[in-house]
Amino acid sequence: MLLAARHPNEQRVLIFAPAGRDSAAARSILNRTGVETSRCTSAATLCREVEAGAASVLLGEEALTPAFAAALGEVLGRQPSWSDLPILLLTGPGPDSATAAAAVSRLGNVTLFERPVRVASLVSAVRAALRARWRQYELRDRLALQTLLAAIVESSDDAIVGKTTAGIILTWNKAAERLFGYTAAEAVGQSILILIPPARHDEEREILARITRGERVTHFETVRMTKDGRRFDASLTISPIRDASGHIVGASKVARDISAQKRAEHELREADRRKDEFLAMLAHELRNPLAPIHSSLAILEQASRTDPMVDKVRGILERQVGHMVRLVDDLMEVSRITRGKIELHRRRLDLSEAIRSALETSEPLIRRAGLTLVLELPAESLFVDADPVRLTQIVSNLLNNAAKYSAGAKEVRLAAGQKNGQAEISVQDFGIGIPADMLERVFDMFTQVPAVARGGQPGLGIGLTLVRSLVQLHGGTIGATSAGPGKGSTFTFRLPLVGPPMVDEERHAGNGGNGLSLRILVVDDNQDAADSMGLVLERAGAEVEVVHDGFSALDRVERFHPALILLDIGMPGMDGYEVARRIRARPAFRDVMLVALTGWGQAEDRRRSLDAGFDHHLIKPAGVDQVRALVPSVGDSRG
C-alpha cells in the first residue's frame, strides 16, 4: 500500500490503570509480545498523549471518573473523520457497572474485559485493536492521496488517471463501472481505490447520504455480484470527494474481497459447534455406565468386610471411576473455560481442608509412581474465600501433574504458607523439568511438553489450563519455574487471605442430617443405574420405588405420592422432559421435587430441564450425598 511513514506515537498503546498492578502487568505482557506501550500516571497525561497520537488505549474502570470521562470524550470528539480510536476497558467481575455502560455510550469504540483477564485474551484483543487502527491509517493515507489527485481529474468519461506501484487504480465514471468488481480486485491483488460519481447501489447511496449529514461511517459489509454472476462478500469504505466550495463531486471507495474470511469464520463456528456436540455426547455416553458403578461402590462400602476380595474390588472400582470422572469433567470444562461459564460456590475455608481433600485424591497416584510426598504446612490456619471443590481440584491437578512427570525422582514436595497477605501453595517435583521455551506456554490449552521429554506420559493437555483458569477466577495468580530439562519444576499459586469464619458460619457448615426419611421415586431406563441408585437410597433411610420408563413413572406417582423424583432425561417412548411437564400439569403434584439425573450437562440441557419444570439438574454419576443436600428444600421448591 502507498502509506505515509508512521510517527512513533501512532504505534503505541497508552495504559492508565491506577488500581493494583494492572498497569505494570499489562505493560510487561504486551512488551514481551512486541507491542509498544506507554504508561500514563494521570487522567490529564492520558488526554494529552491521546492528542499526541496513539494506536489504542487500555483503561482500568476505576480510572473513569465522570470528570475524566468527559475530558476524554471531548478529546475523542475532536478526532478527524477517519479516526475511531479503540479503547479497551478492564471492568470488575459481576454485572456490568454504570461506569462501563457510560463509557460505552460516551467514548464510542470501547471493548469491555472482565477481570481477571486471561493473558491470551488480552494480547489477542490488543492485536485486533492495532489491526483496526492500521486500517484507519490506511484510509487516512488514501484520503490524502485522493484529495491530491481529485484536483487533477479530468471530466473524460473513460479516462484512467493512473495506477500506482502499490496496485491502487484511480478511475472516473464509466471506467469505474468497468473496473470495479471481483475480477479487478483479483487481478490487482490488493484493495482498489476508485473515484466514482453517484453511487450505484442503494446501500452506497444511503452511506453517502449519512456522510453528507455529517455522520461518521467507517465501513460496511455487503454482497456483490461479479460480471459472470458469481456472488462474493465485500467490505466497502466510502468517503465523499468535495471541491473547494465543499460540494460533493464524487466518492472514493475502498473495497476488499472478504469471501475467504467469511468462509473461514463460518467453518470455525461450525467446528466449534461440532466440538461442543461431540464433548456433550462423549460425556453422556461415559456417564451412563458410571452411574451404576458409582452406586455399587456405595453398596460395597456398607457390605461385610470379612471377605478380603471386597476391599480389593472396591479399590479397583474407586480408582477407575475416579479416573473416568476426572477425564469427563476435564473434557466438559474445556467448553466452559472458553465461554467463561465456570461457576464458583465460594465460602470461607481453611486452606488445609482443600489440601487434605486433594491428598485423598492424589496420594494413590503418587504411591503408584514410587514417590514419597513431603509436606511443609504452617502451624496456623490460613483462611481463603474459595470454592472448596475447585480449590481441591487445583491442588490435586498440580500433585497429579508432579507425579506423572517425576520419572527417576524419589519425592514430591507440597508447601503452604503466607506471603504479603496471600496464601502461597507450591508443588515441586524433581523429574523431567520444563524447557525454557515452554515455560510461557505450559498453561495454554492442549499444550504439552514434547513426548520425548516427558517420557511418553499420556494426557489431554488441559489440566494446567484448568488450574490457571480456576486460580484466576479466585482472584489469584500462578506461575511455573524450572531450571531446565531433567531438573524438576515448581508450580506456585497464590490466593488472597481472609479472616477466620464466624461461629455461625461454622455451625451452618456443619449442619445437615444423615438420614433420607422420605419417599423417593427413581426413574431410569438403564435398569442397573436405577436399581443400584434405589438400593443406595434405601440404605440411607429412604422409602424407594424404581421404574424404568416414563409411562410407568406417571402411573407410580399417582399411587406412591413421592416427595422427590429422580428422573432420567434420555428415555425411549416418553423422555424425562415430557414426564416432568405432565407431572407439573397435575395440581396434586405441584410441590413434588423433580430432579433431573442425566448424563447431559450442557447449558442448553440445563435450560431445557428448567423449562420442563425440574427443580434441580444433577449429572451422572450422582451420589447419595448430592441427593441428601437437596432434602432440606423438599416441599419448598415450588413455593
ChimeraX attribute file (.defattr): number of C-alpha atoms within 10 A of each C-alpha:
attribute: neighborCount
match mode: 1-to-1
recipient: residues
	/A:1	13
	/A:2	13
	/A:3	14
	/A:4	13
	/A:5	7
	/A:6	10
	/A:7	11
	/A:8	11
	/A:9	18
	/A:10	17
	/A:11	18
	/A:12	18
	/A:13	26
	/A:14	24
	/A:15	23
	/A:16	26
	/A:17	24
	/A:18	18
	/A:19	11
	/A:20	9
	/A:21	9
	/A:22	19
	/A:23	21
	/A:24	14
	/A:25	12
	/A:26	19
	/A:27	19
	/A:28	13
	/A:29	15
	/A:30	18
	/A:31	12
	/A:32	10
	/A:33	11
	/A:34	8
	/A:35	17
	/A:36	17
	/A:37	22
	/A:38	17
	/A:39	17
	/A:40	19
	/A:41	13
	/A:42	13
	/A:43	20
	/A:44	12
	/A:45	12
	/A:46	21
	/A:47	18
	/A:48	13
	/A:49	15
	/A:50	21
	/A:51	14
	/A:52	11
	/A:53	17
	/A:54	22
	/A:55	27
	/A:56	24
	/A:57	22
	/A:58	23
	/A:59	22
	/A:60	21
	/A:61	23
	/A:62	16
	/A:63	18
	/A:64	20
	/A:65	12
	/A:66	12
	/A:67	10
	/A:68	16
	/A:69	18
	/A:70	15
	/A:71	15
	/A:72	21
	/A:73	16
	/A:74	14
	/A:75	15
	/A:76	19
	/A:77	15
	/A:78	10
	/A:79	13
	/A:80	10
	/A:81	16
	/A:82	18
	/A:83	18
	/A:84	20
	/A:85	22
	/A:86	23
	/A:87	23
	/A:88	21
	/A:89	24
	/A:90	23
	/A:91	21
	/A:92	17
	/A:93	12
	/A:94	8
	/A:95	8
	/A:96	12
	/A:97	13
	/A:98	9
	/A:99	17
	/A:100	20
	/A:101	12
	/A:102	14
	/A:103	23
	/A:104	16
	/A:105	11
	/A:106	17
	/A:107	20
	/A:108	16
	/A:109	14
	/A:110	19
	/A:111	16
	/A:112	18
	/A:113	19
	/A:114	15
	/A:115	16
	/A:116	19
	/A:117	14
	/A:118	14
	/A:119	14
	/A:120	10
	/A:121	11
	/A:122	17
	/A:123	16
	/A:124	12
	/A:125	15
	/A:126	21
	/A:127	16
	/A:128	13
	/A:129	21
	/A:130	21
	/A:131	13
	/A:132	17
	/A:133	21
	/A:134	16
	/A:135	14
	/A:136	19
	/A:137	19
	/A:138	17
	/A:139	20
	/A:140	18
	/A:141	18
	/A:142	21
	/A:143	18
	/A:144	13
	/A:145	15
	/A:146	19
	/A:147	15
	/A:148	11
	/A:149	14
	/A:150	20
	/A:151	12
	/A:152	9
	/A:153	17
	/A:154	12
	/A:155	9
	/A:156	12
	/A:157	12
	/A:158	15
	/A:159	16
	/A:160	17
	/A:161	17
	/A:162	12
	/A:163	12
	/A:164	10
	/A:165	9
	/A:166	14
	/A:167	17
	/A:168	21
	/A:169	23
	/A:170	24
	/A:171	26
	/A:172	23
	/A:173	19
	/A:174	15
	/A:175	19
	/A:176	21
	/A:177	14
	/A:178	13
	/A:179	16
	/A:180	19
	/A:181	20
	/A:182	22
	/A:183	14
	/A:184	16
	/A:185	19
	/A:186	12
	/A:187	9
	/A:188	14
	/A:189	14
	/A:190	17
	/A:191	20
	/A:192	23
	/A:193	25
	/A:194	25
	/A:195	28
	/A:196	23
	/A:197	17
	/A:198	15
	/A:199	17
	/A:200	10
	/A:201	10
	/A:202	9
	/A:203	13
	/A:204	18
	/A:205	14
	/A:206	12
	/A:207	23
	/A:208	21
	/A:209	13
	/A:210	13
	/A:211	17
	/A:212	14
	/A:213	9
	/A:214	10
	/A:215	12
	/A:216	16
	/A:217	15
	/A:218	18
	/A:219	15
	/A:220	14
	/A:221	15
	/A:222	13
	/A:223	12
	/A:224	17
	/A:225	13
	/A:226	13
	/A:227	11
	/A:228	8
	/A:229	8
	/A:230	9
	/A:231	13
	/A:232	17
	/A:233	19
	/A:234	20
	/A:235	16
	/A:236	17
	/A:237	19
	/A:238	24
	/A:239	24
	/A:240	22
	/A:241	20
	/A:242	15
	/A:243	13
	/A:244	7
	/A:245	6
	/A:246	8
	/A:247	11
	/A:248	16
	/A:249	14
	/A:250	20
	/A:251	21
	/A:252	24
	/A:253	22
	/A:254	18
	/A:255	23
	/A:256	20
	/A:257	22
	/A:258	16
	/A:259	15
	/A:260	11
	/A:261	11
	/A:262	14
	/A:263	12
	/A:264	12
	/A:265	12
	/A:266	12
	/A:267	12
	/A:268	12
	/A:269	12
	/A:270	12
	/A:271	12
	/A:272	13
	/A:273	11
	/A:274	12
	/A:275	13
	/A:276	18
	/A:277	13
	/A:278	12
	/A:279	18
	/A:280	21
	/A:281	16
	/A:282	16
	/A:283	24
	/A:284	20
	/A:285	13
	/A:286	18
	/A:287	23
	/A:288	19
	/A:289	17
	/A:290	22
	/A:291	25
	/A:292	22
	/A:293	21
	/A:294	23
	/A:295	25
	/A:296	20
	/A:297	20
	/A:298	20
	/A:299	18
	/A:300	14
	/A:301	13
	/A:302	10
	/A:303	11
	/A:304	11
	/A:305	11
	/A:306	8
	/A:307	9
	/A:308	9
	/A:309	10
	/A:310	14
	/A:311	15
	/A:312	11
	/A:313	12
	/A:314	17
	/A:315	13
	/A:316	11
	/A:317	16
	/A:318	15
	/A:319	14
	/A:320	14
	/A:321	20
	/A:322	14
	/A:323	12
	/A:324	16
	/A:325	18
	/A:326	14
	/A:327	16
	/A:328	17
	/A:329	11
	/A:330	17
	/A:331	19
	/A:332	18
	/A:333	17
	/A:334	20
	/A:335	18
	/A:336	16
	/A:337	15
	/A:338	11
	/A:339	9
	/A:340	12
	/A:341	11
	/A:342	14
	/A:343	11
	/A:344	15
	/A:345	10
	/A:346	15
	/A:347	15
	/A:348	19
	/A:349	22
	/A:350	20
	/A:351	25
	/A:352	17
	/A:353	15
	/A:354	21
	/A:355	22
	/A:356	14
	/A:357	17
	/A:358	22
	/A:359	18
	/A:360	11
	/A:361	21
	/A:362	19
	/A:363	18
	/A:364	12
	/A:365	16
	/A:366	22
	/A:367	13
	/A:368	9
	/A:369	18
	/A:370	15
	/A:371	19
	/A:372	15
	/A:373	18
	/A:374	13
	/A:375	12
	/A:376	13
	/A:377	15
	/A:378	12
	/A:379	7
	/A:380	9
	/A:381	15
	/A:382	21
	/A:383	22
	/A:384	24
	/A:385	22
	/A:386	24
	/A:387	19
	/A:388	22
	/A:389	14
	/A:390	20
	/A:391	25
	/A:392	22
	/A:393	22
	/A:394	23
	/A:395	25
	/A:396	23
	/A:397	20
	/A:398	24
	/A:399	27
	/A:400	19
	/A:401	19
	/A:402	26
	/A:403	28
	/A:404	20
	/A:405	24
	/A:406	26
	/A:407	20
	/A:408	13
	/A:409	19
	/A:410	14
	/A:411	20
	/A:412	22
	/A:413	17
	/A:414	21
	/A:415	15
	/A:416	21
	/A:417	18
	/A:418	15
	/A:419	11
	/A:420	8
	/A:421	11
	/A:422	18
	/A:423	20
	/A:424	22
	/A:425	21
	/A:426	21
	/A:427	22
	/A:428	24
	/A:429	29
	/A:430	22
	/A:431	23
	/A:432	24
	/A:433	24
	/A:434	26
	/A:435	20
	/A:436	13
	/A:437	9
	/A:438	15
	/A:439	17
	/A:440	12
	/A:441	14
	/A:442	20
	/A:443	22
	/A:444	18
	/A:445	17
	/A:446	15
	/A:447	16
	/A:448	22
	/A:449	20
	/A:450	13
	/A:451	10
	/A:452	8
	/A:453	16
	/A:454	20
	/A:455	14
	/A:456	11
	/A:457	14
	/A:458	10
	/A:459	12
	/A:460	12
	/A:461	16
	/A:462	19
	/A:463	25
	/A:464	21
	/A:465	20
	/A:466	22
	/A:467	22
	/A:468	19
	/A:469	23
	/A:470	22
	/A:471	21
	/A:472	19
	/A:473	19
	/A:474	20
	/A:475	15
	/A:476	18
	/A:477	18
	/A:478	18
	/A:479	15
	/A:480	17
	/A:481	17
	/A:482	20
	/A:483	13
	/A:484	16
	/A:485	15
	/A:486	19
	/A:487	15
	/A:488	22
	/A:489	24
	/A:490	21
	/A:491	20
	/A:492	18
	/A:493	22
	/A:494	23
	/A:495	23
	/A:496	19
	/A:497	19
	/A:498	16
	/A:499	13
	/A:500	16
	/A:501	15
	/A:502	9
	/A:503	9
	/A:504	9
	/A:505	12
	/A:506	13
	/A:507	9
	/A:508	9
	/A:509	11
	/A:510	9
	/A:511	8
	/A:512	11
	/A:513	10
	/A:514	12
	/A:515	13
	/A:516	18
	/A:517	13
	/A:518	15
	/A:519	18
	/A:520	23
	/A:521	24
	/A:522	24
	/A:523	29
	/A:524	25
	/A:525	18
	/A:526	18
	/A:527	15
	/A:528	17
	/A:529	24
	/A:530	24
	/A:531	21
	/A:532	21
	/A:533	29
	/A:534	24
	/A:535	18
	/A:536	21
	/A:537	28
	/A:538	17
	/A:539	16
	/A:540	16
	/A:541	14
	/A:542	18
	/A:543	17
	/A:544	21
	/A:545	21
	/A:546	22
	/A:547	22
	/A:548	20
	/A:549	22
	/A:550	25
	/A:551	13
	/A:552	12
	/A:553	24
	/A:554	15
	/A:555	11
	/A:556	16
	/A:557	17
	/A:558	13
	/A:559	8
	/A:560	15
	/A:561	15
	/A:562	20
	/A:563	18
	/A:564	22
	/A:565	25
	/A:566	26
	/A:567	31
	/A:568	27
	/A:569	24
	/A:570	18
	/A:571	17
	/A:572	11
	/A:573	9
	/A:574	13
	/A:575	17
	/A:576	27
	/A:577	22
	/A:578	15
	/A:579	21
	/A:580	25
	/A:581	15
	/A:582	14
	/A:583	20
	/A:584	18
	/A:585	12
	/A:586	10
	/A:587	8
	/A:588	11
	/A:589	17
	/A:590	16
	/A:591	16
	/A:592	22
	/A:593	25
	/A:594	28
	/A:595	23
	/A:596	27
	/A:597	25
	/A:598	24
	/A:599	27
	/A:600	25
	/A:601	18
	/A:602	17
	/A:603	10
	/A:604	10
	/A:605	16
	/A:606	17
	/A:607	12
	/A:608	12
	/A:609	22
	/A:610	18
	/A:611	13
	/A:612	19
	/A:613	23
	/A:614	26
	/A:615	17
	/A:616	16
	/A:617	20
	/A:618	20
	/A:619	17
	/A:620	25
	/A:621	22
	/A:622	19
	/A:623	18
	/A:624	17
	/A:625	11
	/A:626	10
	/A:627	15
	/A:628	16
	/A:629	12
	/A:630	15
	/A:631	18
	/A:632	11
	/A:633	10
	/A:634	16
	/A:635	14
	/A:636	10
	/A:637	16
	/A:638	14
	/A:639	6
